Amino acid sequence: MTKTDKQQDIFNAALKLFARYGFKKTTVEDVAAEVGMTKSNLYFYVTNKRELYEHTVGNSLRQWRNSVVSAISKKDDVVEKFAVMASKSFEYLSNHEELRSILIMDPGIFTLSPAEDRFYEINQGAMMLIKNILIQGIEEGRFYEVDIDHMTELLFSIYIMFLIKTYIKSEGSSASRMYEEGVTLILRGLCRKDL
């Protein structure tokens, strides 16, 4: 087993335990036992419990982003890419209960302030997905000219707000329907009618 495979096993085990017991009650010993290794062996991969937690959450957020990248890579049409990006990124948490549990226990993972964003690099990667789709749409003449940086930040902020409303504040299907209607409205505003 490679070091990367072992790290993934550790992150999977840690995600399960942090989701079930929270950060405070989960111990490094618990995670090591779940993976079938000693605590001292686990310290070859992380230096402490906080680092284990942050790396575990970061790994899960990257998997989320990568699943969206994979979904949009199958589309050529920029409007379809935007719609798939919006739907796949939003519905991801409905199918990933452990990550959803961690986000409920640690809502600070979702922040709109770059200074407070513990996962800034990962979130910048997610914002680049939006930005690249906007650029493609404008270059192809399918979207109206917009300030790409401002529009990217606006769309990402709306997305985060709806993730919080749906999954953290548990407003469920009402917030989910509102999100879908919002995506439709945004696409109507972005897409040029004169084609």
N, C-alpha and C positions, 0 to 999 in steps of 0.2 A: 504494500500500500504506500502510495507517495505521500509526501508531507502535505500536499494540497488536499488529497483525499481525506487524510486524517483530520486536517483543519475543518473540512466540511462536516465530518462526523461529529467533531466537537461542537461546531456551531449548531448543528441539528439537535444534538442532545441538550445543549444550553438553551436553545429556543424553547424546546418543550418544557424544560424545568422553570425557566423564567416566566413563561406563559402560565404555568400552573401555580407556582408559588410566589411569584414576584421577585424583584431584585433582592430585597432585604432577607427573605427566608431561604433563598437558594444559596447554596454554598459551592465553593470550588470543588470540595470533596464529592458533593452530589453529582456534579457534572462529570468529574473524573470516573466515578463509579458507573455512571450511565454509559460511558464510552468504553469501560473496561480497562482503565489505566489508573495509575496512581496520581495523587495530587502533585507530587514533584515532577512527574512526566508531563502533566498538563502545563506546568510552568515553563516548559520548553516552547510553548505556543503563545502564551500570554503571561504578563507579569503580575496581574492581580484580577480580582473579581470585576472591578469596574471596566477594565480593558476587555475582559471576556464579554461582558454585557454589551459594550459599545461595538465591538467587532461582530458579535452575533447579530445585533440589530442592523448594523451596516451591511452585513452579508445578506440579510433578508431583504433590505431595501434595494440592494443591487439586483437580486433575483427578480424582484418586482419590476424594476426598470427593464431588465433584460427580457422579461416575458413580453413587455409592451414593444420593445425594439423588434423582437421576433415576429410579433403579430403585424406590425406595420410594414415590415420588410417584404411581406407577401403581397402588398398592394402597390400599384403604380400610380393610380389616380390620387392626386393630392387631397381631394375632398374626402375620398374613402379613407386615406391615411389619417386625416384629422379625426374623422368619426370613429375609426378603429382605435386610435390612440386614446380618445376620450372615454370610450366604453371599456376597453380592456384595462386601462389604468384604474378606472373607478371600481370595476367589479372584482378586481383582484382580491381585495380584502374579504369579500363575501366567501371566497373559497380557501382562505388561509387563516383559520381560526386562531392559531398560535400567535401569529404576528398581530392580528386584530386584538387579542387579549393584552399583549404587551403595550400596544398603542393606547388602549383604554387605561391601563395602569400608569403609563408614562406619556400623557398627552403633550408634554414638552418636546417630544420627537417631531411633532408638527409645529413649526413656527414660521412666521413670515418675516422675521427679523434676521438678516444675515449674521448679525453680531451674536445672536443667541442660537444659531443653527449648528447643532453638534454634527450634523450630517451634510454640511454645506456642499462638499464636493459631489456627493451623490445627488443632491437636489439640483445642483448646477447641471449635471448630466441629464436629469429629467427635463429641466428647462430647455436644454439644447434640442431635445426631441421636438418640443413645441416650436422653438425658433427655426429649426431646419424645415419644418413643414410650412411655416409662414413664408420663409424665404422661397421655397419651391413654388408655393402658390402664387406669390407675387411675380417671380421670374417667368412663370408660365402664363401670367395674365389671368389667372383664375381667381385670385384674391385682389381686393382693393389694396392700394399702397397704404401702408400703416407704418408707424414707428415700431419697428420690429422688437426692439428691446422693451419698450413700454408695454406693447401688446403681449409679449411673452410673460412679463411679470404679472400683468393683469390676469391673464388666463390661468397661470399657475396659482395665483392667489385665490381665484374663484374655485379652482379644483381643490385646493387645500381646505377652503371653507366648507365645501360640500363633503369632503372626507370626514371632517370633524363632525358636521351635523349628522351625517348618516351613521358613522361607525363609532365615534367617541361619545356624542351626546344622545345616541340611539334614537334619532328621529326617523330612522328606517325608510320605509317605502315612500313616505311623503317627501322626504329630502331627495330620495333617489329619483322619483318622478320629476321633481323640480330640476334636478341636475340634467336629466335627459332633455327636458324642454329648454333649458338654458343652452345646452350644446346646439340644439336645432336653431335657436335664436341667434347664437354667435355665428354659426355657419351662414345663416341668411344675411347677416351683416357683413361678413367677410367676402362672400362670393359675389363676384361681379355679375350683374344681370345683363350686361350688354354683349355677352358672348354669342 
